[in-house]
Amino acid sequence: MVARPDSSRTALQLEEQGFDGVSFVDSQNLSGDVYVAMTTAVQATEILQVSSGVTNPVTRHPAVTAGAAASVNRLAPDRVQLGIGRGDSALAHLGRAPARVKDFERYLSALQTYLRGDEIPFENLNFGEALAPPVDELELADTAGTSKIAWLPGSVGKVPVEVSATGPKVIGAAARHAERIMFALGADPDRIMWGMETARNARSQAGLDPNDLKYGAYVNVVCHTDLERARDLVRGGLSTFARFSVMHGEVVGPVSDAQRKVMNDLHDNYDMNSHTRADSQQASVLTPEFVDSYAIVGAPETCIDRIVALSRLGLDKLIFVGATMGTNRSTAAESDALIRDEVLPNLDD
Protein backbone atom coordinates (compact mmCIF):
# COMPACT_ATOMS: atom_id res chain seq x y z
CA MET A 1 0.00 0.00 0.00
CA VAL A 2 1.26 3.51 -0.85
CA ALA A 3 0.96 6.17 1.85
CA ARG A 4 2.00 9.75 2.33
CA PRO A 5 4.35 10.40 5.23
CA ASP A 6 2.05 11.44 8.08
CA SER A 7 2.15 9.36 11.26
CA SER A 8 2.91 5.98 12.73
CA ARG A 9 -0.83 5.41 13.12
CA THR A 10 -1.20 4.70 9.39
CA ALA A 11 1.48 2.02 9.51
CA LEU A 12 -0.05 0.39 12.58
CA GLN A 13 -3.48 0.35 10.98
CA LEU A 14 -2.10 -1.26 7.81
CA GLU A 15 -0.32 -3.95 9.82
CA GLU A 16 -3.50 -4.69 11.76
CA GLN A 17 -5.48 -4.88 8.52
CA GLY A 18 -3.20 -7.58 7.14
CA PHE A 19 -0.99 -5.65 4.74
CA ASP A 20 2.62 -6.85 4.44
CA GLY A 21 4.11 -3.40 3.97
CA VAL A 22 3.74 0.28 3.22
CA SER A 23 5.55 2.49 0.72
CA PHE A 24 5.99 6.18 1.52
CA VAL A 25 6.01 9.00 -1.02
CA ASP A 26 9.23 11.00 -1.41
CA SER A 27 8.21 14.39 -2.81
CA GLN A 28 9.62 17.12 -0.60
CA ASN A 29 7.31 19.91 -1.76
CA LEU A 30 4.15 17.83 -1.35
CA SER A 31 4.75 15.69 1.75
CA GLY A 32 7.01 15.21 4.75
CA ASP A 33 10.37 13.48 4.78
CA VAL A 34 10.23 9.89 3.60
CA TYR A 35 12.88 8.54 5.99
CA VAL A 36 11.20 10.12 9.00
CA ALA A 37 7.99 8.39 7.89
CA MET A 38 9.76 5.06 7.44
CA THR A 39 11.37 5.39 10.88
CA THR A 40 8.13 6.14 12.69
CA ALA A 41 6.45 3.28 10.80
CA VAL A 42 8.95 0.61 11.85
CA GLN A 43 8.95 1.87 15.44
CA ALA A 44 5.16 1.57 15.60
CA THR A 45 4.93 -1.91 14.10
CA GLU A 46 6.35 -5.40 14.55
CA ILE A 47 6.62 -6.98 11.11
CA LEU A 48 5.45 -4.38 8.56
CA GLN A 49 7.85 -3.85 5.65
CA VAL A 50 8.62 -0.25 4.66
CA SER A 51 10.01 1.31 1.50
CA SER A 52 10.50 4.62 -0.23
CA GLY A 53 7.98 4.88 -3.02
CA VAL A 54 10.02 6.35 -4.61
CA THR A 55 13.09 8.47 -4.02
CA ASN A 56 15.16 9.89 -6.88
CA PRO A 57 18.81 10.50 -7.88
CA VAL A 58 18.69 14.29 -7.74
CA THR A 59 17.52 15.58 -4.36
CA ARG A 60 20.04 13.55 -2.33
CA HIS A 61 23.64 12.45 -2.81
CA PRO A 62 23.87 8.62 -3.12
CA ALA A 63 25.88 8.50 0.12
CA VAL A 64 23.07 10.36 1.90
CA THR A 65 20.37 8.11 0.44
CA ALA A 66 22.31 4.96 1.34
CA GLY A 67 23.03 6.22 4.84
CA ALA A 68 19.39 7.17 5.46
CA ALA A 69 18.00 3.83 4.27
CA ALA A 70 20.65 1.86 6.16
CA SER A 71 19.90 3.83 9.32
CA VAL A 72 16.24 2.82 9.17
CA ASN A 73 17.32 -0.75 8.46
CA ARG A 74 19.36 -0.75 11.68
CA LEU A 75 16.13 -0.12 13.58
CA ALA A 76 14.25 -2.89 11.74
CA PRO A 77 16.62 -5.33 10.02
CA ASP A 78 15.24 -7.01 6.90
CA ARG A 79 12.11 -4.84 6.92
CA VAL A 80 13.41 -2.01 4.72
CA GLN A 81 13.59 -1.63 0.94
CA LEU A 82 14.95 1.37 -0.94
CA GLY A 83 12.61 2.25 -3.79
CA ILE A 84 14.02 4.62 -6.39
CA GLY A 85 13.11 5.99 -9.80
CA ARG A 86 14.24 8.80 -12.09
CA GLY A 87 12.02 11.30 -10.26
CA ASP A 88 8.71 12.95 -11.04
CA SER A 89 6.82 15.37 -8.77
CA ALA A 90 9.86 15.85 -6.49
CA LEU A 91 11.77 17.24 -9.46
CA ALA A 92 8.86 18.97 -11.19
CA HIS A 93 8.45 21.18 -8.12
CA LEU A 94 12.08 22.17 -8.51
CA GLY A 95 11.55 23.04 -12.16
CA ARG A 96 13.23 19.86 -13.37
CA ALA A 97 12.34 16.85 -15.51
CA PRO A 98 13.27 13.27 -14.55
CA ALA A 99 16.97 12.48 -14.44
CA ARG A 100 18.60 11.22 -17.61
CA VAL A 101 18.86 7.45 -17.76
CA LYS A 102 22.66 7.42 -18.04
CA ASP A 103 22.95 9.57 -14.91
CA PHE A 104 20.34 7.46 -13.13
CA GLU A 105 22.28 4.28 -13.85
CA ARG A 106 25.52 5.83 -12.61
CA TYR A 107 23.70 6.86 -9.43
CA LEU A 108 22.36 3.32 -9.00
CA SER A 109 25.86 1.91 -9.28
CA ALA A 110 27.19 4.31 -6.64
CA LEU A 111 24.19 3.72 -4.38
CA GLN A 112 24.70 -0.04 -4.42
CA THR A 113 28.41 0.40 -3.72
CA TYR A 114 27.64 2.51 -0.65
CA LEU A 115 24.99 0.06 0.56
CA ARG A 116 27.49 -2.79 0.36
CA GLY A 117 29.92 -0.79 2.47
CA ASP A 118 32.46 -0.58 -0.35
CA GLU A 119 34.65 2.35 -1.39
CA ILE A 120 34.16 4.76 -4.28
CA PRO A 121 37.12 6.81 -5.57
CA PHE A 122 36.46 10.53 -5.34
CA GLU A 123 36.92 10.89 -9.10
CA ASN A 124 33.99 8.50 -9.67
CA LEU A 125 31.52 10.64 -7.73
CA ASN A 126 30.62 14.00 -9.31
CA PHE A 127 27.11 14.13 -7.86
CA GLY A 128 25.90 16.92 -5.56
CA GLU A 129 29.32 17.21 -3.92
CA ALA A 130 30.62 18.79 -7.15
CA LEU A 131 29.08 22.10 -6.02
CA ALA A 132 31.91 22.38 -3.48
CA PRO A 133 35.62 22.74 -4.36
CA PRO A 134 37.99 19.76 -3.96
CA VAL A 135 39.17 19.03 -0.43
CA ASP A 136 42.76 19.50 -1.64
CA GLU A 137 42.20 23.26 -1.43
CA LEU A 138 42.30 22.92 2.37
CA GLU A 139 45.89 21.63 2.25
CA LEU A 140 45.25 19.09 5.02
CA ALA A 141 48.04 16.89 6.32
CA ASP A 142 46.03 13.88 5.19
CA THR A 143 42.45 12.92 4.26
CA ALA A 144 40.53 9.97 2.90
CA GLY A 145 41.14 9.15 -0.74
CA THR A 146 37.86 7.34 -1.25
CA SER A 147 34.27 7.65 -0.13
CA LYS A 148 32.42 4.97 1.86
CA ILE A 149 29.92 4.68 4.69
CA ALA A 150 32.38 3.72 7.41
CA TRP A 151 29.80 2.60 9.99
CA LEU A 152 27.87 0.33 7.63
CA PRO A 153 29.92 -2.87 7.20
CA GLY A 154 29.05 -5.52 9.74
CA SER A 155 26.02 -3.66 11.12
CA VAL A 156 23.01 -5.49 9.59
CA GLY A 157 22.10 -6.98 6.23
CA LYS A 158 22.22 -4.93 3.04
CA VAL A 159 19.17 -2.86 2.13
CA PRO A 160 17.76 -4.15 -1.19
CA VAL A 161 17.24 -1.63 -3.97
CA GLU A 162 13.97 -1.66 -5.92
CA VAL A 163 13.83 0.38 -9.11
CA SER A 164 10.53 1.77 -10.33
CA ALA A 165 10.63 1.28 -14.10
CA THR A 166 8.42 1.74 -17.13
CA GLY A 167 10.49 2.23 -20.29
CA PRO A 168 13.03 -0.25 -21.74
CA LYS A 169 16.09 1.88 -20.91
CA VAL A 170 15.23 2.20 -17.23
CA ILE A 171 14.19 -1.45 -17.09
CA GLY A 172 17.62 -2.30 -18.50
CA ALA A 173 19.43 -0.16 -15.91
CA ALA A 174 17.37 -1.74 -13.17
CA ALA A 175 18.12 -5.24 -14.45
CA ARG A 176 21.84 -4.52 -14.21
CA HIS A 177 21.86 -2.93 -10.75
CA ALA A 178 18.74 -3.66 -8.67
CA GLU A 179 17.58 -6.56 -6.54
CA ARG A 180 14.00 -6.04 -7.69
CA ILE A 181 12.27 -4.16 -10.49
CA MET A 182 8.96 -2.56 -9.55
CA PHE A 183 7.11 -2.14 -12.83
CA ALA A 184 4.86 0.88 -13.33
CA LEU A 185 3.17 -0.62 -16.36
CA GLY A 186 -0.40 -0.99 -15.16
CA ALA A 187 -2.30 -4.19 -14.47
CA ASP A 188 -2.37 -5.56 -18.02
CA PRO A 189 -0.56 -8.96 -17.96
CA ASP A 190 0.78 -8.44 -21.49
CA ARG A 191 2.55 -5.26 -20.44
CA ILE A 192 3.99 -6.90 -17.32
CA MET A 193 5.26 -9.85 -19.36
CA TRP A 194 6.84 -7.43 -21.82
CA GLY A 195 8.63 -5.70 -18.95
CA MET A 196 9.89 -8.97 -17.49
CA GLU A 197 11.20 -10.17 -20.84
CA THR A 198 12.92 -6.82 -21.43
CA ALA A 199 14.59 -7.12 -18.02
CA ARG A 200 15.71 -10.71 -18.55
CA ASN A 201 17.28 -9.84 -21.89
CA ALA A 202 19.12 -6.82 -20.47
CA ARG A 203 20.43 -8.79 -17.53
CA SER A 204 21.59 -11.68 -19.71
CA GLN A 205 23.36 -9.29 -22.08
CA ALA A 206 25.21 -7.86 -19.07
CA GLY A 207 26.49 -11.34 -18.20
CA LEU A 208 24.28 -11.61 -15.11
CA ASP A 209 21.94 -14.43 -14.10
CA PRO A 210 18.36 -13.34 -14.94
CA ASN A 211 17.06 -15.74 -12.31
CA ASP A 212 18.64 -13.62 -9.55
CA LEU A 213 16.32 -10.69 -10.29
CA LYS A 214 12.99 -10.23 -8.52
CA TYR A 215 9.93 -8.53 -9.94
CA GLY A 216 7.08 -6.50 -8.50
CA ALA A 217 4.62 -3.88 -9.67
CA TYR A 218 2.73 -0.77 -8.66
CA VAL A 219 -0.95 -1.47 -9.30
CA ASN A 220 -3.88 0.91 -8.97
CA VAL A 221 -6.53 -1.04 -7.05
CA VAL A 222 -9.98 0.13 -5.98
CA CYS A 223 -12.60 -2.34 -4.81
CA HIS A 224 -16.29 -1.43 -4.90
CA THR A 225 -19.50 -3.21 -5.86
CA ASP A 226 -20.47 -0.13 -7.91
CA LEU A 227 -18.08 -0.22 -10.88
CA GLU A 228 -18.63 3.43 -11.79
CA ARG A 229 -17.72 4.50 -8.27
CA ALA A 230 -14.63 2.30 -8.38
CA ARG A 231 -13.54 3.91 -11.64
CA ASP A 232 -14.03 7.40 -10.23
CA LEU A 233 -11.97 6.56 -7.14
CA VAL A 234 -9.03 5.16 -9.08
CA ARG A 235 -8.72 7.88 -11.75
CA GLY A 236 -6.40 10.23 -9.89
CA GLY A 237 -3.69 7.76 -9.02
CA LEU A 238 -4.13 5.96 -12.31
CA SER A 239 -3.57 9.16 -14.30
CA THR A 240 -0.20 9.53 -12.58
CA PHE A 241 0.98 5.97 -13.18
CA ALA A 242 -0.35 5.73 -16.74
CA ARG A 243 1.47 8.95 -17.61
CA PHE A 244 4.80 7.25 -16.92
CA SER A 245 4.23 5.21 -20.10
CA VAL A 246 4.01 8.37 -22.21
CA MET A 247 6.03 10.82 -20.10
CA HIS A 248 8.23 11.98 -22.98
CA GLY A 249 5.50 11.95 -25.62
CA GLU A 250 6.11 8.45 -26.95
CA VAL A 251 4.10 5.49 -25.66
CA VAL A 252 6.23 2.60 -24.34
CA GLY A 253 5.22 -1.03 -24.06
CA PRO A 254 2.47 -2.95 -25.87
CA VAL A 255 -0.83 -1.05 -26.13
CA SER A 256 -3.97 -1.12 -28.24
CA ASP A 257 -4.85 1.78 -30.50
CA ALA A 258 -7.50 2.91 -28.02
CA GLN A 259 -5.01 2.82 -25.12
CA ARG A 260 -2.47 4.76 -27.18
CA LYS A 261 -4.99 7.53 -27.83
CA VAL A 262 -5.83 7.82 -24.12
CA MET A 263 -2.16 7.94 -23.18
CA ASN A 264 -1.45 10.66 -25.73
CA ASP A 265 -4.42 12.67 -24.42
CA LEU A 266 -3.10 12.13 -20.90
CA HIS A 267 0.32 13.46 -21.87
CA ASP A 268 -1.18 16.56 -23.48
CA ASN A 269 -3.50 17.34 -20.54
CA TYR A 270 -1.30 16.54 -17.54
CA ASP A 271 -1.19 19.34 -14.95
CA MET A 272 1.39 18.80 -12.21
CA ASN A 273 -0.54 21.25 -9.99
CA SER A 274 -3.23 18.57 -9.75
CA HIS A 275 -0.84 15.62 -9.47
CA THR A 276 -2.68 12.40 -8.41
CA ARG A 277 -6.02 14.19 -7.96
CA ALA A 278 -9.16 12.39 -9.10
CA ASP A 279 -10.84 15.70 -9.99
CA SER A 280 -8.00 16.81 -12.30
CA GLN A 281 -8.27 17.45 -16.02
CA GLN A 282 -5.88 14.58 -16.74
CA ALA A 283 -8.04 12.12 -14.81
CA SER A 284 -11.02 13.08 -16.96
CA VAL A 285 -9.41 11.79 -20.18
CA LEU A 286 -9.27 8.20 -18.89
CA THR A 287 -12.04 6.21 -20.59
CA PRO A 288 -13.89 3.43 -18.74
CA GLU A 289 -12.26 0.86 -21.03
CA PHE A 290 -8.80 2.22 -20.26
CA VAL A 291 -9.46 2.24 -16.51
CA ASP A 292 -10.69 -1.35 -16.59
CA SER A 293 -7.60 -2.59 -18.43
CA TYR A 294 -4.87 -0.50 -16.81
CA ALA A 295 -6.17 -0.63 -13.22
CA ILE A 296 -7.87 -3.25 -11.08
CA VAL A 297 -11.39 -2.08 -10.26
CA GLY A 298 -14.66 -3.71 -9.33
CA ALA A 299 -16.15 -6.16 -6.90
CA PRO A 300 -13.98 -8.18 -4.49
CA GLU A 301 -14.01 -11.33 -6.63
CA THR A 302 -12.88 -9.35 -9.68
CA CYS A 303 -10.01 -7.77 -7.76
CA ILE A 304 -8.95 -11.11 -6.28
CA ASP A 305 -8.90 -12.85 -9.66
CA ARG A 306 -6.81 -10.13 -11.31
CA ILE A 307 -4.36 -9.79 -8.43
CA VAL A 308 -3.80 -13.55 -8.36
CA ALA A 309 -3.29 -13.56 -12.14
CA LEU A 310 -0.54 -10.94 -11.82
CA SER A 311 1.14 -12.85 -9.01
CA ARG A 312 1.23 -15.97 -11.14
CA LEU A 313 3.29 -14.13 -13.76
CA GLY A 314 6.19 -14.19 -11.31
CA LEU A 315 5.62 -10.97 -9.35
CA ASP A 316 6.51 -11.40 -5.68
CA LYS A 317 5.53 -7.90 -4.56
CA LEU A 318 2.54 -5.74 -5.43
CA ILE A 319 2.13 -2.20 -4.12
CA PHE A 320 -1.52 -1.18 -4.17
CA VAL A 321 -2.31 2.44 -5.01
CA GLY A 322 -5.84 3.21 -3.93
CA ALA A 323 -8.09 6.27 -3.97
CA THR A 324 -6.29 9.60 -3.94
CA MET A 325 -7.17 13.23 -3.23
CA GLY A 326 -10.23 14.68 -4.92
CA THR A 327 -12.42 11.63 -4.26
CA ASN A 328 -15.39 11.10 -1.99
CA ARG A 329 -13.77 10.03 1.27
CA SER A 330 -16.69 7.96 2.51
CA THR A 331 -16.76 6.00 -0.74
CA ALA A 332 -12.98 5.58 -0.54
CA ALA A 333 -13.40 4.22 2.98
CA GLU A 334 -15.88 1.66 1.63
CA SER A 335 -13.25 0.53 -0.88
CA ASP A 336 -10.57 0.29 1.81
CA ALA A 337 -12.88 -1.83 3.95
CA LEU A 338 -13.60 -4.23 1.08
CA ILE A 339 -9.89 -4.65 0.36
CA ARG A 340 -9.22 -5.27 4.06
CA ASP A 341 -12.15 -7.60 4.72
CA GLU A 342 -12.80 -9.33 1.39
CA VAL A 343 -9.70 -9.12 -0.81
CA LEU A 344 -6.64 -9.54 1.41
CA PRO A 345 -7.94 -12.59 3.34
CA ASN A 346 -8.56 -14.40 0.05
CA LEU A 347 -5.17 -13.85 -1.55
CA ASP A 348 -2.58 -16.61 -1.54
CA ASP A 349 0.57 -15.84 0.47
N, C-alpha and C positions, 0 to 999 in steps of 0.2 A: 504494500500500500504506500502511495506517495503522500507525504504530509509537509506542510509548511512548518518551519521552526517556530514553535510557540511555547509548549510546556511539556513537562514529563507526563502530565495527565493523559495526553494523546497516546503516548507510547504504552502506558499501562493499560489503557482501554483496549488498544489493539491486541496486546498480549492476552488479555482476558477474553477477547472475542475469538481467539484462535488463529490470528495471523502469525506467520513465522517471522515477519520482519517489517521494518518501516524505512522508507527512503526519504531523506529530507532535501528540500530544494536549496540550491546555492545560488542566490541571485541577490546580491548585497543591497540593491536599491529597492527591492520589493519585499524582502523578508530578512529575519535576523540571521545571525551567523550559524552556518551549518554545523560546525564542529561543537559549538556550544549546545546546539539541539541534540546532536548525537551523544554528547556526554551526559546530558540530563536524562536522555532516554535510557541509556544503559544503566544508569544509577537507579532508575525507578523500576527496572524490570529484572527478571531472572534469566530468561533465555532468548528474548527478542533480539533478532539480528538488526543491525543498523547500517545504513550506507548513505553516501552523498549521492543525490539524484538530480543533477550531476554538477560536479565542479568543472573547472575549465583550466586551460594552460596559460591564461593571461593575468588573472587577478592575483595569483600567488606564485612565488618562485617554487620550483619543484621540491627544493629542500624544505620549504615551509609547509607545503601540502603533505609531503611524506611525514614530516615531524608531527603535524596535527593529527593525521589519521593514526599514526603509530601510538600517539599519546592516548587516544581514545581506546585503542586496542589493548593498551596496558591495563586499563580499567576493566575491560571485558574481553579477555583473550578469545579469539576464534568467533567473535560475534560481530566483527567489523569488516565491511567491504568499502573500497574506495571507488566510487563511481565517477567517471570523468567523460566529458565529450569536448567538442571544439568550442562550445560556448554559444549561448543564444541571448536570452534576456539580460543576463549579467553583463554582457558586452554591449548589447544594444543601448543600454542605459548609460554607457560610457561613450556612446557615439561610434561604436566599433562593430564590425561584422565578425562572424566566427573566425577563429584562427585558421591559417593556411594548413593544409594537411601535412606538408613537409615539416613545418614547425611543430605541429601537434605530435607527430611521430617522434621527433627529436626530444620533445618534452616527456613523452611516455618512456623513452629509453632512459632518460635521466631519473625520472620518478622511480622506475623499477630498481635502478642502481642504488638509489638512496634507501628504498624500502628493504633491500637486501643487506644494507649496512656496508656496502662497498664504496670505494673511493672514485671520485670523478676529478680528473685534472682540471685546473682552473680554465685552461684554454678551451675545454669542451663545454663550458657553461654558456655564457653569453645570453642569459635570460634577463630578469629584472635587475640583477646586480650590475649590469653593464651601464646603468645610469650613474654609478659611482666610479671614481678613478681607481686604477689598480692599487693594491695595497703596497706595492713597491715604493710609491710616492712617500710613504711614511718613514722609509729608511730604518725599519726595525732591525734588531740584531738577528732575529730569525722569525719565521712564521710558517704555518702549514703550506705545503705545496699542492695539496689536493683538498677536495671538499667531500665530507662524509658526515653522517649523523653519528657522532661518537658514542652516544649512549644507547644506540639501538641494538647492536649485535648482542645476542645472548639474553635479551630481555624476554620477549615472547615470540610466538610465531609471526611470520611475515603477513602483512595485510595484503589480501588479494586485490588486484586491480580489475575493474569491470568497465569496459569501454562502451558507451552508448554510440551506436553506429547505424547509419542508414544507407549511405552511398558506398559503392565498391572500393573507393580509395581509403575511406576511413575503416571499412570492414577489413581491408588488407592490413592496414597499420595495426588494428586491434589484434588480428590473427597472429601477427609477428611479436606482439609485446604483452598482451593481456592474458590473464587467467580465464576470463569469461568475457564474451561479447553479449551485450544487452541490446538486442535489435529494437529499433524504433521504426518498424515496418508495418505496423497495424496487426490485425488479427487474421489476415488472409493466409492460410497455410502455404499457398503457392509462393507468396512473397517471403515468408519465413524460410522455406526450403531453398529459395534462390539465395538468400543471405547466407545460409549455412554452407551451401555449395561454394559460394564465392570465398568464404572464409577458409574452407578446407583447401581449396586450390592455392590461395595465397600462402597459407602456412606450409603446404607441401613444397611450393616453389622456393620457400626460404630455407628448406632443409630441415624443417621441424615436423614433429609427429602431429598430424591433425587430430589424433585421438586424445591428445593431452589438453585440448581446448574445450571449455564448457560454453554452453549457450543459454541465454535467457531472453526475455523480451519485456518491453513496456507495452501494456495492453489496456486500452480504455474499456472499462467494464461498468455498466450500470444495469442493475437488475430491477425490473418492475413489471407487474402483470399488465399494465397499460403500455403498450409498445411506443405510442406517441410520446408519452411522458418520459419513457426511458431515452428515447432519441433526443428530446429537448435537454435532458440532464447531461448527456454525454457530449454535446456539441462543442462546448467551450474547450475542454481538454483535448478533444479529438482534433479540433482545428489546429491546435499547437503541434500535436504529434504528426498529423498528416502533412503539415507544411514542411517538415523536415525532408520529405521526399521530393520537394520541388523548391527548396530554399533558394537555389541559385537560378531558378527559371527553367530548369530542365528536369523532367520527371525521371526518377531513378527506380529501378526494379520493375517487375512485370505488372502491368495494369491493363484494364480494358479501356476502350475508347471513352466510355462514359466516366470512368474514374480519372482518366487523364484530363478531361475537360474540367471536372470539379477541382482537381489539384491546381490547374492553371488559373482558374477563377480564385482559388484560395490564395495563391501567390500574389495575384494582382490586387486583392482586397485586404491583405493582412495589415492590421494596425497594431503596432506594438504597445500603444497606450491602452489597448483592451486585451492584452495578452492573457490567454486562457479563459476569458469570460464567455459565458454561454449567450449573453445578450449582445455580443460584438457583431460587426458587419461581416467578419470572416466566418463566424459560425453559421451565419444565415445562408451561405452558399453551399453548405453540405446537404446534398439531397438525401432523402430517406434510404435510397438504394446504396449510396456511398456509406452512410452511417452503418447500415446493417452488415456491410461487407468488411469495413475497415475497423469497426469496433465490435464489442460483444454486448448486445443489448437484448432485453426481453425477459421472459419469465425465468424462474430459477432453473427449470429443466433445460431450457435453451442455453443458458449461461454455463451450466455444468457440462453439457455435451461439447460445447465449443472449447472450453478451457481444457478438458480432458484430451480433446483432439490435438490441441497445440502441444500439450505435454508429451504426447506420444510421438511427436516429431523429433524429440530429443532435447527439449528445453527443460532444464532442471530448476529454473527460477523464473517466475512471472511477477512483475510488479504491476498491481492494479492501479489504474488512474480513474478515479470516480468522478462524481459531480464536482464542478468548480464554481467559482464566483459567478453571480448573475443568474443563478437558478433558484427555484423555490426551495427553501431550506427544509420545509416539512416533507416535501416529496423526496428530496435527497435523503432525508433521514429514513424514509420508508425503504429506499433502495439499500441503504447501509444495513438496515435490519434484515432484509432478505438475504443479502450476501452473508451476513453473520450467521443467521439461523437456518437458512436453506441451502446455500451454495457451499460454503466452507466445510460443513460437516459431511458433505457428500462427495468431496474430492478425494482421490487416492493420494496417499502420502508420497 
